[in-house]
Amino acid sequence: MESKVSGFLKEAMAPEIQNNLMAPALERTFPVHLPLITEINMAHVLMLTKKGIIDRNAASKLARAVIDLQAGGPSSFTLNPALEDSYFNYEARLIETVGPDVGGRVHIGRSRNDLKATLDRMRARKVALQVMADLLDLRSALVRQGRTYTSVIAPGYTHLQPAQPITFGYYLLGVAHGIERDYQRIADCYTRINKCPLGAAAIAGTSFPIDRKMTALALGFDGVAYHAQDAIATRDTIIELLSSCTLLSQTIGRMAQDFYVMTTYEFGTLSLPDSVAITSSIMPQKKNMAALEILKGRVAAMTGALVTALSAYKAVPYSHAQDGNMEGMRWTWDAFEEVVAMVPVATLVAERAEPAEERMLELVRGNFSTVTDLADTLVRETEMSFREAHHLVGRVVRIAIAEELKADQITGDLLDRAASETVGRKIGLPEPILKAALDPIKTMEAKTGSGGPSAADIATMADDLEANLREDAAVLARRKRQVEESNAVLVADFNELARQEDA
């Protein structure tokens, strides 16, 4: 039996390859590819017609057949793995519908290589637009909640040990800055994704007088991926998007990890509603933070997909190859689905998280996180070097812990005892100055202008984040409108072509 797709290959594809490699991939991808192949065919047929490469009668018949196949949907196709992939299955059905003379003309001036590269970029573009739109909501929620909780004192941690007092609003704005950078990476990547490979053909372009700019604009691209070999050689722009989305998932996962710890009984500094929890099948008191666990765990799936894509391109020839452009992307699309699902959940969590204000203040007053400011005060008030002050205050904390005192119970006498032991003299720091140095509110407000948790700095940061949000939202709206308007014109022009009667 000869090949179903080649006059050169004298043997049909082996059943083992059909059943184990081609069929699973075909079943998985065809429903996703069909609408994209349809759009690409619309743009290509219109261009071939306008350039006089195919006559209007053939083009009109092709247009009607393309519209009918799209209307029938994936279920109207009987997929055959002997035809290798989505496109050959589509083309075979098209030829069956309008005959080989007309149906065989749709592929003039292109290859599966540039068609698939275009299809992948359109698919990735849709992901990028969706993720960016959802990230605007997440960023907005974080800034809004940051303003709401500007004054809610919270313990800040490094190495998961008490560090310095912050506010819960300050923490949320920190996450907002991280998410903003994730957004910017994706937005920057979009400019490289949105270049059209169509017309690059297999590797070296085509001798037909096609107009690549015409098809690029019809499909909503910003322009043409001009170098034909480069256009079909890799999916680096898509891997770049995957990398950016993986970093995004890590930012979300780290916030989820913090919330996860904060909601434990032992910390008790944050609460989330029952609607984001699950329970135990045996322990009736359980409120398990399943949403946070899944947000954390999903980072692994993203990282695995990225490693697969990067590994697949190691030593792949700089041209089209199945191991790079197909197998390398195997888990990429699943990973994009995961990150698209993550962002709205992260937004919900950010919106519904409520800090336990009294518990947070209790921890800040008791965990010695204000004593860095005591060391700074000693430097200012006594002209002591910072290293001496650091050593002295460390001794103060050791004595306070031994005597079961909290930070706000440190006295001038205790400070002088420690000073006598470390620097050989008493300090005599006035009590009002000592108490101010250990007051979490005063210590935070004293840091104005350094990007810390003072009310003034939080307001400035929130204003800047909101200004960037508005600018990013405007750019995203223009990008979405460009794709939507191009598609509307494409569909209208193609339908008009389909309505034309044969001459």
Secondary structure as GFF3:
##gff-version 3
##sequence-region A 1 503
A	DSSP	alpha_helix	15	17	.	.	.	ID=ss1
A	DSSP	pi_helix	18	22	.	.	.	ID=ss2
A	DSSP	alpha_helix	23	50	.	.	.	ID=ss3
A	DSSP	alpha_helix	56	72	.	.	.	ID=ss4
A	DSSP	three_ten_helix	74	76	.	.	.	ID=ss5
A	DSSP	three_ten_helix	81	83	.	.	.	ID=ss6
A	DSSP	alpha_helix	86	98	.	.	.	ID=ss7
A	DSSP	alpha_helix	100	103	.	.	.	ID=ss8
A	DSSP	alpha_helix	112	148	.	.	.	ID=ss9
A	DSSP	beta_strand	153	158	.	.	.	ID=ss10
A	DSSP	beta_strand	161	167	.	.	.	ID=ss11
A	DSSP	alpha_helix	168	193	.	.	.	ID=ss12
A	DSSP	beta_strand	195	196	.	.	.	ID=ss13
A	DSSP	alpha_helix	212	218	.	.	.	ID=ss14
A	DSSP	beta_strand	223	224	.	.	.	ID=ss15
A	DSSP	alpha_helix	228	233	.	.	.	ID=ss16
A	DSSP	alpha_helix	236	262	.	.	.	ID=ss17
A	DSSP	beta_strand	270	271	.	.	.	ID=ss18
A	DSSP	three_ten_helix	274	276	.	.	.	ID=ss19
A	DSSP	alpha_helix	290	312	.	.	.	ID=ss20
A	DSSP	alpha_helix	322	325	.	.	.	ID=ss21
A	DSSP	three_ten_helix	327	329	.	.	.	ID=ss22
A	DSSP	alpha_helix	332	352	.	.	.	ID=ss23
A	DSSP	beta_strand	354	355	.	.	.	ID=ss24
A	DSSP	alpha_helix	357	366	.	.	.	ID=ss25
A	DSSP	alpha_helix	371	382	.	.	.	ID=ss26
A	DSSP	alpha_helix	386	402	.	.	.	ID=ss27
A	DSSP	three_ten_helix	407	409	.	.	.	ID=ss28
A	DSSP	alpha_helix	412	422	.	.	.	ID=ss29
A	DSSP	alpha_helix	431	437	.	.	.	ID=ss30
A	DSSP	alpha_helix	440	445	.	.	.	ID=ss31
A	DSSP	alpha_helix	455	499	.	.	.	ID=ss32
###
